Amino acid sequence: MTAAAARLENANPLIFQRAGERALTAVEEDETVADPIDDREIFDLIRSINDPEHPLSLEELNVVEQVRVNVDDQESTVSVEFTPTIPHCSMATLIGLSIKVKLLRSLPDRFKIDVHITPGTHASEDAVNKQLADKERVAAALENSQLLEVVNQCLSTKPV
């Protein structure tokens, strides 16, 4: 085992098949037609976020799934549940923060964004959810330049 693998909490994660890309319809590409934001659109925004420990996306690790995304465009709400790969994942808050930042940067301001851990999948679920739901804590985290740099690395697109 390499020294880097010894430091990883989950050195050999399960890797899942990526969903195919969604084919856009003519109506979706028509800028003159009102197109409500849906679950798949949100999933497409977050699926390629990089895991902070592995050279894999959150989708490839099954941390995010389309079935755990709920959007109500009329009520302007987005809810995303994510599932850490292990119950004691120390990166859970960082992963949730990365998802939240991606959505804050991508969606119109009218949306209320709720990002939380899938119930029963993490030892510190309540504490992590409380942090992610607290606007002041999220804002303070994003003022930390080192933390913001890590979040931006998670959000950067990998060269193909």
C-alpha positions in Angstrom: 0.0 0.0 0.0 1.4 3.4 -0.9 1.7 6.2 1.7 -1.1 8.2 -0.1 -3.4 5.2 0.0 -2.7 4.8 3.7 -4.0 8.3 4.3 -7.2 7.8 2.5 -10.3 7.0 4.6 -11.7 4.9 1.8 -8.7 3.7 -0.2 -10.7 1.4 -2.5 -14.1 2.9 -3.1 -16.7 1.2 -5.3 -16.9 2.9 -8.7 -20.3 3.2 -10.5 -21.2 3.6 -14.1 -21.9 7.2 -15.2 -25.4 7.9 -16.6 -25.4 8.9 -20.2 -25.6 12.5 -21.3 -29.1 13.8 -21.7 -30.1 14.6 -25.3 -31.5 18.1 -25.5 -34.7 18.6 -27.3 -35.4 21.5 -29.7 -37.8 23.0 -27.1 -35.1 23.0 -24.5 -32.7 24.7 -26.8 -35.2 27.4 -27.8 -34.4 30.4 -25.7 -37.9 31.9 -26.3 -39.7 29.0 -24.5 -39.9 29.0 -20.7 -38.1 25.9 -19.6 -38.6 24.9 -15.9 -35.6 23.6 -14.1 -36.0 19.9 -13.4 -34.3 17.1 -11.3 -32.1 16.0 -14.2 -30.8 19.5 -14.9 -29.7 19.8 -11.3 -28.2 16.3 -11.3 -26.3 17.3 -14.5 -24.8 20.3 -12.7 -23.5 18.3 -9.7 -22.7 14.9 -11.1 -19.2 15.9 -12.3 -18.1 17.5 -9.1 -14.7 16.0 -8.1 -14.4 14.0 -4.9 -11.8 15.7 -2.6 -9.9 12.4 -2.0 -10.2 10.5 -5.2 -9.7 11.3 -8.9 -13.4 10.4 -9.4 -16.6 12.4 -9.7 -19.4 12.3 -7.1 -21.5 10.4 -9.6 -18.8 7.7 -10.2 -18.7 7.2 -6.4 -22.5 7.1 -6.2 -22.4 10.0 -3.7 -25.0 11.8 -5.8 -27.8 10.2 -7.7 -30.6 11.7 -9.8 -33.3 10.0 -7.6 -32.0 12.0 -4.6 -32.5 15.4 -6.3 -35.9 17.1 -6.0 -36.8 20.4 -7.7 -40.0 22.4 -7.5 -39.5 25.2 -10.0 -42.8 26.9 -9.2 -41.8 27.0 -5.5 -38.2 27.8 -6.3 -36.8 25.0 -4.2 -34.0 22.5 -4.8 -33.2 19.7 -2.4 -30.2 17.4 -2.9 -29.4 14.4 -0.7 -25.8 13.0 -1.0 -24.5 9.8 0.4 -20.8 9.7 1.7 -19.0 6.5 0.7 -18.3 5.6 4.3 -20.2 6.4 7.5 -17.3 8.3 9.1 -16.3 10.3 6.0 -14.4 13.4 7.2 -15.0 15.0 3.8 -18.8 15.0 4.1 -19.1 18.7 5.0 -16.7 19.7 2.2 -18.6 17.6 -0.3 -21.9 19.1 0.8 -20.4 22.6 0.6 -19.1 21.9 -2.9 -22.6 20.8 -4.1 -24.2 23.9 -2.5 -21.6 26.3 -4.0 -22.1 24.7 -7.5 -25.8 25.3 -7.2 -25.5 28.8 -5.8 -23.3 29.7 -8.7 -25.4 28.1 -11.3 -29.1 28.8 -10.3 -31.0 32.0 -10.3 -31.1 33.7 -6.9 -34.8 32.9 -6.5 -34.0 29.3 -5.5 -33.7 28.1 -2.0 -31.1 25.3 -1.9 -31.1 22.5 0.6 -28.2 20.1 0.6 -28.1 17.3 3.2 -26.8 13.9 3.8 -29.0 10.9 2.9 -30.6 9.9 6.3 -28.8 7.1 8.1 -25.7 7.2 6.0 -23.2 9.2 8.1 -22.2 9.1 11.8 -22.3 12.9 12.1 -25.3 13.5 9.8 -27.1 16.0 12.1 -24.0 18.1 12.6 -23.1 18.2 8.9 -26.7 19.0 7.9 -26.8 21.8 10.5 -23.6 23.4 9.1 -24.8 23.1 5.5 -28.2 24.7 6.4 -26.7 27.7 8.2 -26.2 30.6 5.8 -23.7 32.4 8.0 -21.6 29.3 8.4 -21.6 28.7 4.6 -20.7 32.3 4.0 -17.9 32.2 6.6 -16.5 29.0 5.1 -16.4 30.6 1.6 -14.5 33.6 3.1 -11.7 31.2 4.1 -9.3 31.3 1.1 -7.8 27.9 1.7 -11.2 26.2 2.0 -12.5 28.1 -1.1 -9.5 26.9 -3.1 -10.3 23.3 -2.2 -14.0 23.8 -3.1 -12.9 25.3 -6.4 -10.7 22.3 -7.1 -13.7 20.1 -6.5 -15.7 22.2 -9.0 -13.1 22.4 -11.6 -13.6 20.4 -14.8 -11.0 17.7 -15.5 -9.3 17.6 -18.9 -10.7 14.8 -21.0 
